[in-house]
Amino acid sequence: MIANALRNILFASALAGLVTPVPQSTTPASPSHVSPISGAFLLNVDPAQSIVHWSLESSLHTVHGTFHVKNGSVSVDQAAGKATGQIVVDATSGESGNSSRDHRMHKEILETARYSEIVFRPDRVDGAITAQGSSDLRIHGIFSLHGDDHEFTVPAQAQFSGNEWKGSTTFTVPYIEWKLKNPSNFLLKVKPTVEVHVDLVGSITRR
């Protein structure tokens, strides 16, 4: 009887050892190393794959539209955090799907017969641009709209893969503050800012 009890105790102890969880190591895994791009490089914009989306809220509804990218190239010196070049948008290509509204936008608001381009000229890039994967950046420069220059900083996300890159940014343009005509009237009240989202695609030239 004593022998049976001893065997039961030994069997229970062995079973407990089998089902007891093995303590996990408390040492955290080492983060994967992501290398920044070294040296200077040129970002070429492919207009055929790039687009500008915009939206404007009003008291009746939100208007959505697009502009086409005309051309662009930006030279970046990551070590110095500097950038030069420009991204040019064709202001005359702006459309919202409503011909009468678009006619007024071009004639009275943007005056695209006189100011046919919208241009962003970056001069500084804050944030590390990695050779592979996604990079979160802040880009400072001059935003030229309707004949006037405005100092501007935009948040941006860039993705690099081999000799190709993609970039996107979303920002707000205070067009009324920048002295463009207010399209509001006694029936329609329009928000004084327009939301802009830009998608750029292009190639990379190493230097």
Phi, psi and chi 1 to 4 in degrees:
 res  aa     phi    psi   chi1   chi2   chi3   chi4
   1 MET       -  -44.5 -173.9  172.8 -179.5      -
   2 ILE   -63.1  -38.8  -65.4  175.1      -      -
   3 ALA   -64.2  -40.5      -      -      -      -
   4 ASN   -63.3  -41.1  -70.7  -22.4      -      -
   5 ALA   -64.2  -38.8      -      -      -      -
   6 LEU   -66.0  -41.0 -177.5   58.9      -      -
   7 ARG   -62.6  -39.2  -79.7 -163.2  -58.4  -89.1
   8 ASN   -63.9  -39.4  -69.8  -21.5      -      -
   9 ILE   -65.6  -43.8  -67.5  171.5      -      -
  10 LEU   -64.7  -38.9  -68.8  173.7      -      -
  11 PHE   -66.2  -41.3  178.2   75.0      -      -
  12 ALA   -65.5  -38.0      -      -      -      -
  13 SER   -65.7  -40.9  -61.2      -      -      -
  14 ALA   -66.4  -41.4      -      -      -      -
  15 LEU   -63.5  -39.5 -176.4   62.3      -      -
  16 ALA   -63.4  -37.0      -      -      -      -
  17 GLY   -65.5  -31.8      -      -      -      -
  18 LEU   -71.9  -35.8  -70.4  174.4      -      -
  19 VAL   -98.0   -8.6  -60.2      -      -      -
  20 THR   -70.5  125.8  -59.3      -      -      -
  21 PRO   -61.1  141.9  -12.2   21.2      -      -
  22 VAL   -80.0  125.8  177.4      -      -      -
  23 PRO   -56.6  135.4  -20.7   31.6      -      -
  24 GLN   -85.0  150.6  -60.9  -64.5  -44.8      -
  25 SER   -65.7  137.6  172.2      -      -      -
  26 THR   -89.8   -0.8   57.2      -      -      -
  27 THR   -77.0  119.6  -56.3      -      -      -
  28 PRO   -67.3  151.2   25.0  -32.9      -      -
  29 ALA   -69.5  143.8      -      -      -      -
  30 SER   -71.0  131.4  -60.8      -      -      -
  31 PRO   -65.6  146.9   24.3  -32.3      -      -
  32 SER   -68.6  143.1   57.7      -      -      -
  33 HIS   -87.5  128.8  179.6   69.2      -      -
  34 VAL  -114.6  122.0  179.4      -      -      -
  35 SER   -89.9  133.6  -60.7      -      -      -
  36 PRO   -74.3  159.3   26.8  -33.2      -      -
  37 ILE   -70.3  130.7  -65.5  178.7      -      -
  38 SER   -95.6  148.7   58.4      -      -      -
  39 GLY    77.4 -172.7      -      -      -      -
  40 ALA   -94.1  154.5      -      -      -      -
  41 PHE  -153.4  161.3   51.9   92.9      -      -
  42 LEU  -115.1  128.9  179.6   68.3      -      -
  43 LEU  -100.1  113.6  -58.9  178.7      -      -
  44 ASN   -96.0  134.5  -54.3  -67.5      -      -
  45 VAL   -96.6  132.3  176.0      -      -      -
  46 ASP   -96.6  104.8 -178.6   -2.1      -      -
  47 PRO   -59.3  -31.4  -23.5   34.9      -      -
  48 ALA   -66.4  -24.2      -      -      -      -
  49 GLN  -107.8    3.0  -59.8 -174.5   72.5      -
  50 SER  -112.0  151.4  -56.0      -      -      -
  51 ILE  -155.7  151.5 -168.2   71.4      -      -
  52 VAL  -116.6  124.4  176.8      -      -      -
  53 HIS  -106.3  143.9  -65.0  -86.1      -      -
  54 TRP  -139.5  155.3   57.4  -88.8      -      -
  55 SER  -143.9  141.9   61.4      -      -      -
  56 LEU  -133.4  120.3  178.1   62.3      -      -
  57 GLU   -83.2  143.5  -65.9 -177.5   22.4      -
  58 SER  -137.9  175.8   74.1      -      -      -
  59 SER   -69.2  -16.1   55.4      -      -      -
  60 LEU  -101.6  -43.0  -64.6  179.3      -      -
  61 HIS  -167.7  175.9   55.6  -90.6      -      -
  62 THR  -101.7  127.5  -61.2      -      -      -
  63 VAL   -93.2  132.4  177.3      -      -      -
  64 HIS  -116.4  143.7  -61.0  -85.3      -      -
  65 GLY  -157.4 -176.2      -      -      -      -
  66 THR  -140.4  161.2   58.8      -      -      -
  67 PHE  -132.1  152.0  -72.3   98.1      -      -
  68 HIS   -94.1  143.8  -64.2  -52.8      -      -
  69 VAL   -80.7  130.8  176.5      -      -      -
  70 LYS   -86.3  -49.9 -165.9  171.0 -176.9  179.0
  71 ASN  -168.4  173.3   57.7   66.7      -      -
  72 GLY   175.7  145.0      -      -      -      -
  73 SER  -156.7  137.2   63.3      -      -      -
  74 VAL  -132.7  125.2  176.3      -      -      -
  75 SER   -94.4  129.7  179.9      -      -      -
  76 VAL  -121.6  129.2  179.2      -      -      -
  77 ASP  -110.8   96.1 -178.4  -11.2      -      -
  78 GLN   -66.8  -35.0 -179.5  155.1 -119.1      -
  79 ALA   -60.8  -37.3      -      -      -      -
  80 ALA   -92.9  -11.7      -      -      -      -
  81 GLY    71.3   22.3      -      -      -      -
  82 LYS  -107.2  155.6  -66.3 -177.8  179.0  179.9
  83 ALA  -143.4  149.0      -      -      -      -
  84 THR  -139.8  162.4   57.5      -      -      -
  85 GLY   118.2 -162.7      -      -      -      -
  86 GLN  -161.8  156.5   62.1 -179.1   18.1      -
  87 ILE  -121.1  123.3  -63.5  169.5      -      -
  88 VAL  -112.5  128.6 -178.0      -      -      -
  89 VAL  -109.3  138.0  173.1      -      -      -
  90 ASP   -80.7  102.0 -177.4    2.3      -      -
  91 ALA   -63.6  -30.1      -      -      -      -
  92 THR   -70.6  -13.3   66.5      -      -      -
  93 SER   -86.7   -2.9   68.8      -      -      -
  94 GLY   -60.8  131.4      -      -      -      -
  95 GLU  -151.8  152.7   63.8   88.4   21.9      -
  96 SER  -128.5    4.2   67.0      -      -      -
  97 GLY    89.8    3.6      -      -      -      -
  98 ASN  -130.3  112.3 -178.2  -64.0      -      -
  99 SER   -63.6  -40.5   58.3      -      -      -
 100 SER   -69.4  -40.5   60.8      -      -      -
 101 ARG   -65.3  -42.1  178.4  171.5   56.9 -146.3
 102 ASP   -66.6  -37.2  -67.4  -16.9      -      -
 103 HIS   -60.7  -43.7  176.9   74.9      -      -
 104 ARG   -66.3  -39.9 -174.9 -178.0 -179.8 -145.8
 105 MET   -58.9  -44.7  172.8  179.6   69.5      -
 106 HIS   -73.9  -38.5  -73.5  -70.6      -      -
 107 LYS   -81.7  -42.7 -175.6  176.8 -179.2 -180.0
 108 GLU  -104.1  -33.6  -60.5 -179.2   17.9      -
 109 ILE   -93.3  -63.6  -47.9  -59.2      -      -
 110 LEU   -85.2  -22.4  -65.9  176.9      -      -
 111 GLU    49.5   55.8  -62.9 -176.9  -83.5      -
 112 THR   -69.7  -17.1   55.8      -      -      -
 113 ALA   -64.2  -26.9      -      -      -      -
 114 ARG  -102.1  -38.9 -177.0  178.6  180.0 -173.5
 115 TYR  -117.7   85.5  -52.1  107.1      -      -
 116 SER   -85.4   -8.6   61.7      -      -      -
 117 GLU  -130.1  146.8  -65.8 -180.0  -17.6      -
 118 ILE  -115.1  125.7  -58.5  168.5      -      -
 119 VAL  -128.5  138.1 -177.3      -      -      -
 120 PHE  -118.2  124.3 -178.8   60.4      -      -
 121 ARG  -115.8   99.3  -61.9  179.5  178.5   87.5
 122 PRO   -73.2  149.2   27.5  -33.6      -      -
 123 ASP  -132.2  -10.9   55.9   26.5      -      -
 124 ARG  -149.5  140.9 -172.4  176.4   72.0 -115.7
 125 VAL  -124.6  120.8  177.2      -      -      -
 126 ASP  -105.6  126.7  -63.2  -36.9      -      -
 127 GLY   119.7  150.2      -      -      -      -
 128 ALA   -84.7  128.1      -      -      -      -
 129 ILE   -94.4  115.6  -57.8  175.3      -      -
 130 THR   -88.6  152.4   57.8      -      -      -
 131 ALA   -68.3  -28.3      -      -      -      -
 132 GLN  -137.4  141.3  -66.0  -70.1  -29.1      -
 133 GLY    93.2 -161.7      -      -      -      -
 134 SER  -100.1  143.2  179.5      -      -      -
 135 SER  -129.9  133.0  -54.9      -      -      -
 136 ASP   -96.3  125.5  -68.2  -39.1      -      -
 137 LEU  -132.5  165.6  -50.4  168.3      -      -
 138 ARG  -128.7  126.5  -70.3 -176.0   64.8   79.8
 139 ILE  -116.9  124.0  -57.0  174.6      -      -
 140 HIS  -105.4  144.1  176.0  -85.3      -      -
 141 GLY  -178.0 -160.4      -      -      -      -
 142 ILE  -113.5  126.5  -59.8  -61.3      -      -
 143 PHE  -104.0  115.9 -168.2  106.4      -      -
 144 SER  -103.3  118.7  -62.2      -      -      -
 145 LEU  -141.5  129.3  175.3   66.5      -      -
 146 HIS    56.9   37.1 -161.9 -107.6      -      -
 147 GLY    85.2   -3.1      -      -      -      -
 148 ASP  -118.4  147.7  -71.5  -32.9      -      -
 149 ASP  -101.4  140.0  -68.5  -17.8      -      -
 150 HIS  -134.7  129.1  -53.3  -86.3      -      -
 151 GLU   -68.1  134.0 -170.8  173.8   -3.9      -
 152 PHE  -149.0  143.2 -149.7   60.1      -      -
 153 THR  -127.3  129.0  -59.4      -      -      -
 154 VAL  -122.3  143.1  -62.9      -      -      -
 155 PRO   -78.5  144.8   30.6  -34.0      -      -
 156 ALA  -145.6  154.1      -      -      -      -
 157 GLN  -124.6  130.0 -173.8  176.1   71.7      -
 158 ALA  -122.9  143.6      -      -      -      -
 159 GLN  -127.7  129.2  -67.2 -177.4  -33.6      -
 160 PHE  -117.7  138.1  -69.6   73.1      -      -
 161 SER  -149.0  106.6  179.0      -      -      -
 162 GLY    63.4 -122.1      -      -      -      -
 163 ASN  -103.2   19.4  -68.4  -36.7      -      -
 164 GLU  -121.7  153.1  -62.6 -178.9  -10.6      -
 165 TRP  -144.1  155.6   71.8  -79.1      -      -
 166 LYS  -133.0  143.2  -64.9 -179.6  179.5  179.9
 167 GLY  -139.1  148.6      -      -      -      -
 168 SER  -145.4  151.0   62.7      -      -      -
 169 THR  -153.3  148.6  178.5      -      -      -
 170 THR  -130.1  130.3  -59.3      -      -      -
 171 PHE  -153.7  172.2   54.1   90.1      -      -
 172 THR  -114.6  132.4  -59.4      -      -      -
 173 VAL  -106.8  118.1  172.6      -      -      -
 174 PRO   -83.1   73.4   31.5  -33.1      -      -
 175 TYR   -64.4  -30.9   69.4   98.1      -      -
 176 ILE   -69.9  -43.0  -59.7  -60.2      -      -
 177 GLU   -61.4  -31.1 -179.4 -177.8  -33.7      -
 178 TRP   -86.1   14.8  -72.7    0.8      -      -
 179 LYS    71.8   25.9  -62.0 -179.8  173.4   57.4
 180 LEU   -83.9  157.2  -88.2   72.7      -      -
 181 LYS   -65.5  138.6 -177.1  176.9  179.3  179.0
 182 ASN   -80.1  119.8 -169.5  -23.3      -      -
 183 PRO   -79.5    0.8   27.9  -32.8      -      -
 184 SER   -67.0  153.6  -61.4      -      -      -
 185 ASN  -141.9 -172.1   54.8   42.9      -      -
 186 PHE   -68.1  -17.4   69.4   98.4      -      -
 187 LEU   -99.1  -30.6  -68.2  176.2      -      -
 188 LEU  -125.0  125.1  178.6   69.7      -      -
 189 LYS  -109.6  126.6  -59.3  -57.9  179.1 -175.8
 190 VAL  -113.0  140.6  177.4      -      -      -
 191 LYS   -64.0  141.4 -167.8  173.0 -179.4  179.3
 192 PRO   -79.1    7.4   29.4  -36.2      -      -
 193 THR  -131.8  150.7   58.4      -      -      -
 194 VAL  -118.6  135.8   59.4      -      -      -
 195 GLU   -88.2  132.7  -60.8  -63.0  -42.7      -
 196 VAL  -125.7  134.5  178.9      -      -      -
 197 HIS  -126.9  128.3  178.5   81.9      -      -
 198 VAL  -117.7  131.1 -178.7      -      -      -
 199 ASP  -117.0  123.1  -72.8  -44.9      -      -
 200 LEU  -121.1  143.8  -59.7  175.0      -      -
 201 VAL  -136.3  142.4  178.0      -      -      -
 202 GLY  -173.9 -163.8      -      -      -      -
 203 SER  -116.8  162.9   61.1      -      -      -
 204 ILE  -115.0  132.6  -52.9  169.1      -      -
 205 THR  -113.2  116.4  -59.0      -      -      -
 206 ARG   -78.1  147.1  -46.6  -78.8  176.7  173.6
 207 ARG  -124.5      -  -66.8 -176.1  169.1  179.6
